[in-house]
Amino acid sequence: MPKKSIVSNSIISALECEYGDYHRTEHTKNSQLWINPLMSIYWCFDLKAVVEKIRYYDYIKDTDSVNEFVKGLQLYRRTLTKPRNSKGIPI
């Protein structure tokens, strides 16, 4: 490649525990970067394939707010014969 990829180098920086305004190459030296620790787990997906696997998609696809999303998810859960119990996030 004629130029080093800013995205690839940012992910490599995160893998090497270099966070914040860190510049792996000269190409970005005069700009402000934010290397996030989560960059090391970024992946690419085929969105259409992922959406096709979401069984409750039809219940949430037209939602515009968190409340509408929750209502759609609740409607979907009512269609299940054996729904899993909800669990809170551990504190």
mmCIF file as gemmi writes it, N, C-alpha and C atoms, coordinates in Angstrom:
data_model
loop_
_atom_site.group_PDB
_atom_site.id
_atom_site.type_symbol
_atom_site.label_atom_id
_atom_site.label_alt_id
_atom_site.label_comp_id
_atom_site.label_asym_id
_atom_site.label_entity_id
_atom_site.label_seq_id
_atom_site.pdbx_PDB_ins_code
_atom_site.Cartn_x
_atom_site.Cartn_y
_atom_site.Cartn_z
_atom_site.occupancy
_atom_site.B_iso_or_equiv
_atom_site.pdbx_formal_charge
_atom_site.auth_seq_id
_atom_site.auth_asym_id
_atom_site.pdbx_PDB_model_num
ATOM 1 N N . MET Axp A 1 ? 0.844 -1.179 0 1 0 ? 1 A 1
ATOM 2 C CA . MET Axp A 1 ? 0 0 0 1 0 ? 1 A 1
ATOM 3 C C . MET Axp A 1 ? 0.888 1.24 0 1 0 ? 1 A 1
ATOM 4 N N . PRO Axp A 2 ? 0.528 2.239 -0.793 1 0 ? 2 A 1
ATOM 5 C CA . PRO Axp A 2 ? 1.347 3.453 -0.806 1 0 ? 2 A 1
ATOM 6 C C . PRO Axp A 2 ? 1.331 4.199 0.534 1 0 ? 2 A 1
ATOM 7 N N . LYS Axp A 3 ? 0.196 4.223 1.202 1 0 ? 3 A 1
ATOM 8 C CA . LYS Axp A 3 ? 0.081 4.865 2.519 1 0 ? 3 A 1
ATOM 9 C C . LYS Axp A 3 ? -0.291 3.809 3.544 1 0 ? 3 A 1
ATOM 10 N N . LYS Axp A 4 ? 0.218 3.969 4.745 1 0 ? 4 A 1
ATOM 11 C CA . LYS Axp A 4 ? -0.161 3.041 5.81 1 0 ? 4 A 1
ATOM 12 C C . LYS Axp A 4 ? -1.573 3.377 6.277 1 0 ? 4 A 1
ATOM 13 N N . SER Axp A 5 ? -2.359 2.375 6.534 1 0 ? 5 A 1
ATOM 14 C CA . SER Axp A 5 ? -3.747 2.552 6.943 1 0 ? 5 A 1
ATOM 15 C C . SER Axp A 5 ? -3.833 3.143 8.353 1 0 ? 5 A 1
ATOM 16 N N . ILE Axp A 6 ? -4.519 4.269 8.486 1 0 ? 6 A 1
ATOM 17 C CA . ILE Axp A 6 ? -4.716 4.902 9.793 1 0 ? 6 A 1
ATOM 18 C C . ILE Axp A 6 ? -5.541 3.975 10.684 1 0 ? 6 A 1
ATOM 19 N N . VAL Axp A 7 ? -6.563 3.354 10.122 1 0 ? 7 A 1
ATOM 20 C CA . VAL Axp A 7 ? -7.421 2.459 10.9 1 0 ? 7 A 1
ATOM 21 C C . VAL Axp A 7 ? -6.63 1.249 11.385 1 0 ? 7 A 1
ATOM 22 N N . SER Axp A 8 ? -5.92 0.593 10.475 1 0 ? 8 A 1
ATOM 23 C CA . SER Axp A 8 ? -5.135 -0.584 10.876 1 0 ? 8 A 1
ATOM 24 C C . SER Axp A 8 ? -4.092 -0.23 11.921 1 0 ? 8 A 1
ATOM 25 N N . ASN Axp A 9 ? -3.415 0.894 11.734 1 0 ? 9 A 1
ATOM 26 C CA . ASN Axp A 9 ? -2.397 1.296 12.692 1 0 ? 9 A 1
ATOM 27 C C . ASN Axp A 9 ? -3 1.683 14.036 1 0 ? 9 A 1
ATOM 28 N N . SER Axp A 10 ? -4.203 2.225 14.034 1 0 ? 10 A 1
ATOM 29 C CA . SER Axp A 10 ? -4.876 2.555 15.291 1 0 ? 10 A 1
ATOM 30 C C . SER Axp A 10 ? -5.236 1.287 16.055 1 0 ? 10 A 1
ATOM 31 N N . ILE Axp A 11 ? -5.699 0.274 15.336 1 0 ? 11 A 1
ATOM 32 C CA . ILE Axp A 11 ? -6.039 -1.001 15.973 1 0 ? 11 A 1
ATOM 33 C C . ILE Axp A 11 ? -4.777 -1.665 16.524 1 0 ? 11 A 1
ATOM 34 N N . ILE Axp A 12 ? -3.7 -1.635 15.758 1 0 ? 12 A 1
ATOM 35 C CA . ILE Axp A 12 ? -2.43 -2.206 16.234 1 0 ? 12 A 1
ATOM 36 C C . ILE Axp A 12 ? -1.947 -1.456 17.472 1 0 ? 12 A 1
ATOM 37 N N . SER Axp A 13 ? -2.082 -0.128 17.468 1 0 ? 13 A 1
ATOM 38 C CA . SER Axp A 13 ? -1.684 0.667 18.633 1 0 ? 13 A 1
ATOM 39 C C . SER Axp A 13 ? -2.465 0.236 19.873 1 0 ? 13 A 1
ATOM 40 N N . ALA Axp A 14 ? -3.762 0.036 19.719 1 0 ? 14 A 1
ATOM 41 C CA . ALA Axp A 14 ? -4.589 -0.404 20.849 1 0 ? 14 A 1
ATOM 42 C C . ALA Axp A 14 ? -4.15 -1.787 21.329 1 0 ? 14 A 1
ATOM 43 N N . LEU Axp A 15 ? -3.809 -2.68 20.395 1 0 ? 15 A 1
ATOM 44 C CA . LEU Axp A 15 ? -3.324 -4.013 20.77 1 0 ? 15 A 1
ATOM 45 C C . LEU Axp A 15 ? -2.02 -3.929 21.564 1 0 ? 15 A 1
ATOM 46 N N . GLU Axp A 16 ? -1.231 -2.896 21.269 1 0 ? 16 A 1
ATOM 47 C CA . GLU Axp A 16 ? 0.044 -2.704 21.958 1 0 ? 16 A 1
ATOM 48 C C . GLU Axp A 16 ? -0.091 -1.812 23.197 1 0 ? 16 A 1
ATOM 49 N N . CYS Axp A 17 ? -1.335 -1.539 23.599 1 0 ? 17 A 1
ATOM 50 C CA . CYS Axp A 17 ? -1.636 -0.733 24.795 1 0 ? 17 A 1
ATOM 51 C C . CYS Axp A 17 ? -1.164 0.706 24.682 1 0 ? 17 A 1
ATOM 52 N N . GLU Axp A 18 ? -1.196 1.256 23.487 1 0 ? 18 A 1
ATOM 53 C CA . GLU Axp A 18 ? -0.892 2.675 23.268 1 0 ? 18 A 1
ATOM 54 C C . GLU Axp A 18 ? -2.224 3.383 23.069 1 0 ? 18 A 1
ATOM 55 N N . TYR Axp A 19 ? -2.656 4.161 24.053 1 0 ? 19 A 1
ATOM 56 C CA . TYR Axp A 19 ? -3.982 4.778 24.01 1 0 ? 19 A 1
ATOM 57 C C . TYR Axp A 19 ? -3.88 6.295 23.953 1 0 ? 19 A 1
ATOM 58 N N . GLY Axp A 20 ? -5.025 6.925 23.67 1 0 ? 20 A 1
ATOM 59 C CA . GLY Axp A 20 ? -5.082 8.39 23.644 1 0 ? 20 A 1
ATOM 60 C C . GLY Axp A 20 ? -4.542 8.942 22.334 1 0 ? 20 A 1
ATOM 61 N N . ASP Axp A 21 ? -3.905 10.098 22.404 1 0 ? 21 A 1
ATOM 62 C CA . ASP Axp A 21 ? -3.396 10.793 21.21 1 0 ? 21 A 1
ATOM 63 C C . ASP Axp A 21 ? -2.032 10.22 20.832 1 0 ? 21 A 1
ATOM 64 N N . TYR Axp A 22 ? -2.028 8.988 20.392 1 0 ? 22 A 1
ATOM 65 C CA . TYR Axp A 22 ? -0.796 8.266 20.05 1 0 ? 22 A 1
ATOM 66 C C . TYR Axp A 22 ? -0.686 8.147 18.539 1 0 ? 22 A 1
ATOM 67 N N . HIS Axp A 23 ? 0.507 8.402 17.988 1 0 ? 23 A 1
ATOM 68 C CA . HIS Axp A 23 ? 0.719 8.376 16.54 1 0 ? 23 A 1
ATOM 69 C C . HIS Axp A 23 ? 1.765 7.327 16.194 1 0 ? 23 A 1
ATOM 70 N N . ARG Axp A 24 ? 1.334 6.266 15.574 1 0 ? 24 A 1
ATOM 71 C CA . ARG Axp A 24 ? 2.219 5.17 15.195 1 0 ? 24 A 1
ATOM 72 C C . ARG Axp A 24 ? 3.042 5.522 13.962 1 0 ? 24 A 1
ATOM 73 N N . THR Axp A 25 ? 2.518 6.367 13.1 1 0 ? 25 A 1
ATOM 74 C CA . THR Axp A 25 ? 3.217 6.736 11.863 1 0 ? 25 A 1
ATOM 75 C C . THR Axp A 25 ? 3.319 8.249 11.74 1 0 ? 25 A 1
ATOM 76 N N . GLU Axp A 26 ? 4.222 8.683 10.874 1 0 ? 26 A 1
ATOM 77 C CA . GLU Axp A 26 ? 4.392 10.112 10.601 1 0 ? 26 A 1
ATOM 78 C C . GLU Axp A 26 ? 3.165 10.692 9.898 1 0 ? 26 A 1
ATOM 79 N N . HIS Axp A 27 ? 2.422 9.841 9.22 1 0 ? 27 A 1
ATOM 80 C CA . HIS Axp A 27 ? 1.264 10.283 8.427 1 0 ? 27 A 1
ATOM 81 C C . HIS Axp A 27 ? 0.227 11.042 9.257 1 0 ? 27 A 1
ATOM 82 N N . THR Axp A 28 ? 0.11 10.726 10.541 1 0 ? 28 A 1
ATOM 83 C CA . THR Axp A 28 ? -0.916 11.353 11.386 1 0 ? 28 A 1
ATOM 84 C C . THR Axp A 28 ? -0.335 12.347 12.395 1 0 ? 28 A 1
ATOM 85 N N . LYS Axp A 29 ? 0.967 12.625 12.325 1 0 ? 29 A 1
ATOM 86 C CA . LYS Axp A 29 ? 1.645 13.418 13.363 1 0 ? 29 A 1
ATOM 87 C C . LYS Axp A 29 ? 0.984 14.773 13.657 1 0 ? 29 A 1
ATOM 88 N N . ASN Axp A 30 ? 0.473 15.464 12.68 1 0 ? 30 A 1
ATOM 89 C CA . ASN Axp A 30 ? -0.098 16.813 12.896 1 0 ? 30 A 1
ATOM 90 C C . ASN Axp A 30 ? -1.614 16.788 13.037 1 0 ? 30 A 1
ATOM 91 N N . SER Axp A 31 ? -2.142 15.66 13.451 1 0 ? 31 A 1
ATOM 92 C CA . SER Axp A 31 ? -3.584 15.551 13.684 1 0 ? 31 A 1
ATOM 93 C C . SER Axp A 31 ? -3.801 15.033 15.098 1 0 ? 31 A 1
ATOM 94 N N . GLN Axp A 32 ? -5.048 15.065 15.52 1 0 ? 32 A 1
ATOM 95 C CA . GLN Axp A 32 ? -5.366 14.544 16.848 1 0 ? 32 A 1
ATOM 96 C C . GLN Axp A 32 ? -6.072 13.202 16.682 1 0 ? 32 A 1
ATOM 97 N N . LEU Axp A 33 ? -5.496 12.174 17.273 1 0 ? 33 A 1
ATOM 98 C CA . LEU Axp A 33 ? -6.098 10.845 17.24 1 0 ? 33 A 1
ATOM 99 C C . LEU Axp A 33 ? -6.595 10.488 18.622 1 0 ? 33 A 1
ATOM 100 N N . TRP Axp A 34 ? -7.519 9.569 18.676 1 0 ? 34 A 1
ATOM 101 C CA . TRP Axp A 34 ? -7.923 9.018 19.967 1 0 ? 34 A 1
ATOM 102 C C . TRP Axp A 34 ? -7.912 7.51 19.834 1 0 ? 34 A 1
ATOM 103 N N . ILE Axp A 35 ? -6.854 6.895 20.338 1 0 ? 35 A 1
ATOM 104 C CA . ILE Axp A 35 ? -6.745 5.448 20.315 1 0 ? 35 A 1
ATOM 105 C C . ILE Axp A 35 ? -7.505 4.919 21.528 1 0 ? 35 A 1
ATOM 106 N N . ASN Axp A 36 ? -8.561 4.214 21.257 1 0 ? 36 A 1
ATOM 107 C CA . ASN Axp A 36 ? -9.447 3.689 22.282 1 0 ? 36 A 1
ATOM 108 C C . ASN Axp A 36 ? -9.05 2.244 22.586 1 0 ? 36 A 1
ATOM 109 N N . PRO Axp A 37 ? -8.99 1.844 23.852 1 0 ? 37 A 1
ATOM 110 C CA . PRO Axp A 37 ? -8.656 0.453 24.168 1 0 ? 37 A 1
ATOM 111 C C . PRO Axp A 37 ? -9.584 -0.565 23.492 1 0 ? 37 A 1
ATOM 112 N N . LEU Axp A 38 ? -10.823 -0.169 23.214 1 0 ? 38 A 1
ATOM 113 C CA . LEU Axp A 38 ? -11.762 -1.094 22.574 1 0 ? 38 A 1
ATOM 114 C C . LEU Axp A 38 ? -11.456 -1.341 21.099 1 0 ? 38 A 1
ATOM 115 N N . MET Axp A 39 ? -10.581 -0.512 20.511 1 0 ? 39 A 1
ATOM 116 C CA . MET Axp A 39 ? -10.241 -0.712 19.097 1 0 ? 39 A 1
ATOM 117 C C . MET Axp A 39 ? -9.657 -2.09 18.844 1 0 ? 39 A 1
ATOM 118 N N . SER Axp A 40 ? -9.073 -2.689 19.858 1 0 ? 40 A 1
ATOM 119 C CA . SER Axp A 40 ? -8.465 -4.006 19.668 1 0 ? 40 A 1
ATOM 120 C C . SER Axp A 40 ? -9.507 -5.104 19.465 1 0 ? 40 A 1
ATOM 121 N N . ILE Axp A 41 ? -10.779 -4.805 19.691 1 0 ? 41 A 1
ATOM 122 C CA . ILE Axp A 41 ? -11.822 -5.82 19.482 1 0 ? 41 A 1
ATOM 123 C C . ILE Axp A 41 ? -12.778 -5.44 18.354 1 0 ? 41 A 1
ATOM 124 N N . TYR Axp A 42 ? -12.43 -4.445 17.542 1 0 ? 42 A 1
ATOM 125 C CA . TYR Axp A 42 ? -13.274 -4.071 16.408 1 0 ? 42 A 1
ATOM 126 C C . TYR Axp A 42 ? -13.241 -5.174 15.351 1 0 ? 42 A 1
ATOM 127 N N . TRP Axp A 43 ? -14.371 -5.471 14.798 1 0 ? 43 A 1
ATOM 128 C CA . TRP Axp A 43 ? -14.483 -6.458 13.744 1 0 ? 43 A 1
ATOM 129 C C . TRP Axp A 43 ? -15.383 -5.9 12.661 1 0 ? 43 A 1
ATOM 130 N N . CYS Axp A 44 ? -15.345 -6.501 11.505 1 0 ? 44 A 1
ATOM 131 C CA . CYS Axp A 44 ? -16.228 -6.107 10.405 1 0 ? 44 A 1
ATOM 132 C C . CYS Axp A 44 ? -17.236 -7.232 10.179 1 0 ? 44 A 1
ATOM 133 N N . PHE Axp A 45 ? -18.463 -6.839 9.88 1 0 ? 45 A 1
ATOM 134 C CA . PHE Axp A 45 ? -19.525 -7.815 9.682 1 0 ? 45 A 1
ATOM 135 C C . PHE Axp A 45 ? -20.3 -7.472 8.434 1 0 ? 45 A 1
ATOM 136 N N . ASP Axp A 46 ? -20.918 -8.469 7.868 1 0 ? 46 A 1
ATOM 137 C CA . ASP Axp A 46 ? -21.872 -8.276 6.788 1 0 ? 46 A 1
ATOM 138 C C . ASP Axp A 46 ? -23.199 -7.952 7.467 1 0 ? 46 A 1
ATOM 139 N N . LEU Axp A 47 ? -23.567 -6.68 7.486 1 0 ? 47 A 1
ATOM 140 C CA . LEU Axp A 47 ? -24.727 -6.224 8.244 1 0 ? 47 A 1
ATOM 141 C C . LEU Axp A 47 ? -26.002 -6.975 7.868 1 0 ? 47 A 1
ATOM 142 N N . LYS Axp A 48 ? -26.225 -7.176 6.584 1 0 ? 48 A 1
ATOM 143 C CA . LYS Axp A 48 ? -27.452 -7.864 6.161 1 0 ? 48 A 1
ATOM 144 C C . LYS Axp A 48 ? -27.508 -9.276 6.75 1 0 ? 48 A 1
ATOM 145 N N . ALA Axp A 49 ? -26.383 -9.973 6.751 1 0 ? 49 A 1
ATOM 146 C CA . ALA Axp A 49 ? -26.348 -11.332 7.306 1 0 ? 49 A 1
ATOM 147 C C . ALA Axp A 49 ? -26.6 -11.322 8.811 1 0 ? 49 A 1
ATOM 148 N N . VAL Axp A 50 ? -26.07 -10.328 9.497 1 0 ? 50 A 1
ATOM 149 C CA . VAL Axp A 50 ? -26.277 -10.235 10.945 1 0 ? 50 A 1
ATOM 150 C C . VAL Axp A 50 ? -27.745 -9.951 11.246 1 0 ? 50 A 1
ATOM 151 N N . VAL Axp A 51 ? -28.326 -8.989 10.542 1 0 ? 51 A 1
ATOM 152 C CA . VAL Axp A 51 ? -29.731 -8.614 10.767 1 0 ? 51 A 1
ATOM 153 C C . VAL Axp A 51 ? -30.657 -9.8 10.505 1 0 ? 51 A 1
ATOM 154 N N . GLU Axp A 52 ? -30.337 -10.6 9.503 1 0 ? 52 A 1
ATOM 155 C CA . GLU Axp A 52 ? -31.177 -11.764 9.201 1 0 ? 52 A 1
ATOM 156 C C . GLU Axp A 52 ? -31.191 -12.769 10.349 1 0 ? 52 A 1
ATOM 157 N N . LYS Axp A 53 ? -30.186 -12.752 11.208 1 0 ? 53 A 1
ATOM 158 C CA . LYS Axp A 53 ? -30.11 -13.668 12.353 1 0 ? 53 A 1
ATOM 159 C C . LYS Axp A 53 ? -30.848 -13.138 13.582 1 0 ? 53 A 1
ATOM 160 N N . ILE Axp A 54 ? -31.185 -11.86 13.597 1 0 ? 54 A 1
ATOM 161 C CA . ILE Axp A 54 ? -31.858 -11.261 14.76 1 0 ? 54 A 1
ATOM 162 C C . ILE Axp A 54 ? -33.346 -11.602 14.672 1 0 ? 54 A 1
ATOM 163 N N . ARG Axp A 55 ? -33.761 -12.519 15.501 1 0 ? 55 A 1
ATOM 164 C CA . ARG Axp A 55 ? -35.136 -13.021 15.412 1 0 ? 55 A 1
ATOM 165 C C . ARG Axp A 55 ? -36.176 -11.968 15.764 1 0 ? 55 A 1
ATOM 166 N N . TYR Axp A 56 ? -35.826 -10.975 16.55 1 0 ? 56 A 1
ATOM 167 C CA . TYR Axp A 56 ? -36.787 -9.942 16.956 1 0 ? 56 A 1
ATOM 168 C C . TYR Axp A 56 ? -36.697 -8.677 16.097 1 0 ? 56 A 1
ATOM 169 N N . TYR Axp A 57 ? -35.96 -8.726 15.006 1 0 ? 57 A 1
ATOM 170 C CA . TYR Axp A 57 ? -35.756 -7.538 14.172 1 0 ? 57 A 1
ATOM 171 C C . TYR Axp A 57 ? -37.069 -6.907 13.711 1 0 ? 57 A 1
ATOM 172 N N . ASP Axp A 58 ? -38.008 -7.726 13.26 1 0 ? 58 A 1
ATOM 173 C CA . ASP Axp A 58 ? -39.282 -7.177 12.775 1 0 ? 58 A 1
ATOM 174 C C . ASP Axp A 58 ? -40.03 -6.404 13.865 1 0 ? 58 A 1
ATOM 175 N N . TYR Axp A 59 ? -39.775 -6.717 15.116 1 0 ? 59 A 1
ATOM 176 C CA . TYR Axp A 59 ? -40.447 -6.045 16.236 1 0 ? 59 A 1
ATOM 177 C C . TYR Axp A 59 ? -39.789 -4.713 16.597 1 0 ? 59 A 1
ATOM 178 N N . ILE Axp A 60 ? -38.555 -4.5 16.164 1 0 ? 60 A 1
ATOM 179 C CA . ILE Axp A 60 ? -37.829 -3.278 16.567 1 0 ? 60 A 1
ATOM 180 C C . ILE Axp A 60 ? -37.41 -2.395 15.397 1 0 ? 60 A 1
ATOM 181 N N . LYS Axp A 61 ? -37.564 -2.869 14.166 1 0 ? 61 A 1
ATOM 182 C CA . LYS Axp A 61 ? -36.994 -2.166 13.015 1 0 ? 61 A 1
ATOM 183 C C . LYS Axp A 61 ? -37.534 -0.755 12.808 1 0 ? 61 A 1
ATOM 184 N N . ASP Axp A 62 ? -38.722 -0.468 13.238 1 0 ? 62 A 1
ATOM 185 C CA . ASP Axp A 62 ? -39.295 0.868 13.036 1 0 ? 62 A 1
ATOM 186 C C . ASP Axp A 62 ? -39.302 1.714 14.303 1 0 ? 62 A 1
ATOM 187 N N . THR Axp A 63 ? -38.514 1.336 15.301 1 0 ? 63 A 1
ATOM 188 C CA . THR Axp A 63 ? -38.501 2.089 16.556 1 0 ? 63 A 1
ATOM 189 C C . THR Axp A 63 ? -37.618 3.323 16.43 1 0 ? 63 A 1
ATOM 190 N N . ASP Axp A 64 ? -37.992 4.374 17.163 1 0 ? 64 A 1
ATOM 191 C CA . ASP Axp A 64 ? -37.227 5.62 17.155 1 0 ? 64 A 1
ATOM 192 C C . ASP Axp A 64 ? -36.732 6.017 18.536 1 0 ? 64 A 1
ATOM 193 N N . SER Axp A 65 ? -37.081 5.258 19.543 1 0 ? 65 A 1
ATOM 194 C CA . SER Axp A 65 ? -36.657 5.61 20.904 1 0 ? 65 A 1
ATOM 195 C C . SER Axp A 65 ? -36.383 4.324 21.695 1 0 ? 65 A 1
ATOM 196 N N . VAL Axp A 66 ? -35.746 4.498 22.824 1 0 ? 66 A 1
ATOM 197 C CA . VAL Axp A 66 ? -35.462 3.357 23.688 1 0 ? 66 A 1
ATOM 198 C C . VAL Axp A 66 ? -36.772 2.722 24.16 1 0 ? 66 A 1
ATOM 199 N N . ASN Axp A 67 ? -37.753 3.56 24.505 1 0 ? 67 A 1
ATOM 200 C CA . ASN Axp A 67 ? -39.042 3.025 24.971 1 0 ? 67 A 1
ATOM 201 C C . ASN Axp A 67 ? -39.723 2.184 23.895 1 0 ? 67 A 1
ATOM 202 N N . GLU Axp A 68 ? -39.708 2.665 22.66 1 0 ? 68 A 1
ATOM 203 C CA . GLU Axp A 68 ? -40.301 1.886 21.572 1 0 ? 68 A 1
ATOM 204 C C . GLU Axp A 68 ? -39.541 0.579 21.367 1 0 ? 68 A 1
ATOM 205 N N . PHE Axp A 69 ? -38.217 0.639 21.477 1 0 ? 69 A 1
ATOM 206 C CA . PHE Axp A 69 ? -37.398 -0.57 21.343 1 0 ? 69 A 1
ATOM 207 C C . PHE Axp A 69 ? -37.773 -1.589 22.416 1 0 ? 69 A 1
ATOM 208 N N . VAL Axp A 70 ? -37.866 -1.128 23.665 1 0 ? 70 A 1
ATOM 209 C CA . VAL Axp A 70 ? -38.207 -2.026 24.782 1 0 ? 70 A 1
ATOM 210 C C . VAL Axp A 70 ? -39.587 -2.645 24.552 1 0 ? 70 A 1
ATOM 211 N N . LYS Axp A 71 ? -40.545 -1.834 24.111 1 0 ? 71 A 1
ATOM 212 C CA . LYS Axp A 71 ? -41.891 -2.37 23.847 1 0 ? 71 A 1
ATOM 213 C C . LYS Axp A 71 ? -41.852 -3.43 22.749 1 0 ? 71 A 1
ATOM 214 N N . GLY Axp A 72 ? -41.084 -3.169 21.687 1 0 ? 72 A 1
ATOM 215 C CA . GLY Axp A 72 ? -40.958 -4.144 20.607 1 0 ? 72 A 1
ATOM 216 C C . GLY Axp A 72 ? -40.331 -5.437 21.091 1 0 ? 72 A 1
ATOM 217 N N . LEU Axp A 73 ? -39.308 -5.32 21.91 1 0 ? 73 A 1
ATOM 218 C CA . LEU Axp A 73 ? -38.657 -6.502 22.457 1 0 ? 73 A 1
ATOM 219 C C . LEU Axp A 73 ? -39.6 -7.288 23.37 1 0 ? 73 A 1
ATOM 220 N N . GLN Axp A 74 ? -40.403 -6.559 24.151 1 0 ? 74 A 1
ATOM 221 C CA . GLN Axp A 74 ? -41.381 -7.229 25.018 1 0 ? 74 A 1
ATOM 222 C C . GLN Axp A 74 ? -42.429 -7.97 24.181 1 0 ? 74 A 1
ATOM 223 N N . LEU Axp A 75 ? -42.873 -7.352 23.091 1 0 ? 75 A 1
ATOM 224 C CA . LEU Axp A 75 ? -43.831 -8.027 22.206 1 0 ? 75 A 1
ATOM 225 C C . LEU Axp A 75 ? -43.228 -9.303 21.636 1 0 ? 75 A 1
ATOM 226 N N . TYR Axp A 76 ? -41.977 -9.231 21.219 1 0 ? 76 A 1
ATOM 227 C CA . TYR Axp A 76 ? -41.314 -10.423 20.69 1 0 ? 76 A 1
ATOM 228 C C . TYR Axp A 76 ? -41.223 -11.516 21.754 1 0 ? 76 A 1
ATOM 229 N N . ARG Axp A 77 ? -40.839 -11.139 22.964 1 0 ? 77 A 1
ATOM 230 C CA . ARG Axp A 77 ? -40.683 -12.13 24.042 1 0 ? 77 A 1
ATOM 231 C C . ARG Axp A 77 ? -42 -12.85 24.339 1 0 ? 77 A 1
ATOM 232 N N . ARG Axp A 78 ? -43.125 -12.163 24.125 1 0 ? 78 A 1
ATOM 233 C CA . ARG Axp A 78 ? -44.436 -12.804 24.349 1 0 ? 78 A 1
ATOM 234 C C . ARG Axp A 78 ? -44.713 -13.911 23.342 1 0 ? 78 A 1
ATOM 235 N N . THR Axp A 79 ? -44.023 -13.888 22.205 1 0 ? 79 A 1
ATOM 236 C CA . THR Axp A 79 ? -44.231 -14.921 21.184 1 0 ? 79 A 1
ATOM 237 C C . THR Axp A 79 ? -43.417 -16.182 21.471 1 0 ? 79 A 1
ATOM 238 N N . LEU Axp A 80 ? -42.486 -16.103 22.395 1 0 ? 80 A 1
ATOM 239 C CA . LEU Axp A 80 ? -41.623 -17.249 22.698 1 0 ? 80 A 1
ATOM 240 C C . LEU Axp A 80 ? -42.343 -18.243 23.602 1 0 ? 80 A 1
ATOM 241 N N . THR Axp A 81 ? -42.116 -19.508 23.345 1 0 ? 81 A 1
ATOM 242 C CA . THR Axp A 81 ? -42.747 -20.523 24.186 1 0 ? 81 A 1
ATOM 243 C C . THR Axp A 81 ? -41.982 -20.717 25.493 1 0 ? 81 A 1
ATOM 244 N N . LYS Axp A 82 ? -40.687 -20.487 25.482 1 0 ? 82 A 1
ATOM 245 C CA . LYS Axp A 82 ? -39.897 -20.648 26.692 1 0 ? 82 A 1
ATOM 246 C C . LYS Axp A 82 ? -38.837 -19.529 26.766 1 0 ? 82 A 1
ATOM 247 N N . PRO Axp A 83 ? -39.261 -18.301 27.099 1 0 ? 83 A 1
ATOM 248 C CA . PRO Axp A 83 ? -38.285 -17.2 27.155 1 0 ? 83 A 1
ATOM 249 C C . PRO Axp A 83 ? -37.338 -17.36 28.337 1 0 ? 83 A 1
ATOM 250 N N . ARG Axp A 84 ? -36.118 -16.873 28.16 1 0 ? 84 A 1
ATOM 251 C CA . ARG Axp A 84 ? -35.147 -16.884 29.264 1 0 ? 84 A 1
ATOM 252 C C . ARG Axp A 84 ? -35.502 -15.784 30.247 1 0 ? 84 A 1
ATOM 253 N N . ASN Axp A 85 ? -35.156 -15.981 31.493 1 0 ? 85 A 1
ATOM 254 C CA . ASN Axp A 85 ? -35.36 -14.943 32.497 1 0 ? 85 A 1
ATOM 255 C C . ASN Axp A 85 ? -34.388 -13.795 32.263 1 0 ? 85 A 1
ATOM 256 N N . SER Axp A 86 ? -34.865 -12.58 32.463 1 0 ? 86 A 1
ATOM 257 C CA . SER Axp A 86 ? -33.998 -11.409 32.336 1 0 ? 86 A 1
ATOM 258 C C . SER Axp A 86 ? -33.044 -11.358 33.519 1 0 ? 86 A 1
ATOM 259 N N . LYS Axp A 87 ? -31.843 -10.886 33.266 1 0 ? 87 A 1
ATOM 260 C CA . LYS Axp A 87 ? -30.866 -10.721 34.327 1 0 ? 87 A 1
ATOM 261 C C . LYS Axp A 87 ? -30.349 -9.3 34.297 1 0 ? 87 A 1
ATOM 262 N N . GLY Axp A 88 ? -30.131 -8.737 35.481 1 0 ? 88 A 1
ATOM 263 C CA . GLY Axp A 88 ? -29.564 -7.399 35.562 1 0 ? 88 A 1
ATOM 264 C C . GLY Axp A 88 ? -28.054 -7.441 35.333 1 0 ? 88 A 1
ATOM 265 N N . ILE Axp A 89 ? -27.496 -6.303 35.016 1 0 ? 89 A 1
ATOM 266 C CA . ILE Axp A 89 ? -26.044 -6.196 34.839 1 0 ? 89 A 1
ATOM 267 C C . ILE Axp A 89 ? -25.415 -6.165 36.215 1 0 ? 89 A 1
ATOM 268 N N . PRO Axp A 90 ? -24.418 -7.001 36.457 1 0 ? 90 A 1
ATOM 269 C CA . PRO Axp A 90 ? -23.775 -6.998 37.788 1 0 ? 90 A 1
ATOM 270 C C . PRO Axp A 90 ? -23.115 -5.652 38.089 1 0 ? 90 A 1
ATOM 271 N N . ILE Axp A 91 ? -23.201 -5.254 39.321 1 0 ? 91 A 1
ATOM 272 C CA . ILE Axp A 91 ? -22.591 -3.973 39.71 1 0 ? 91 A 1
ATOM 273 C C . ILE Axp A 91 ? -21.283 -4.23 40.403 1 0 ? 91 A 1
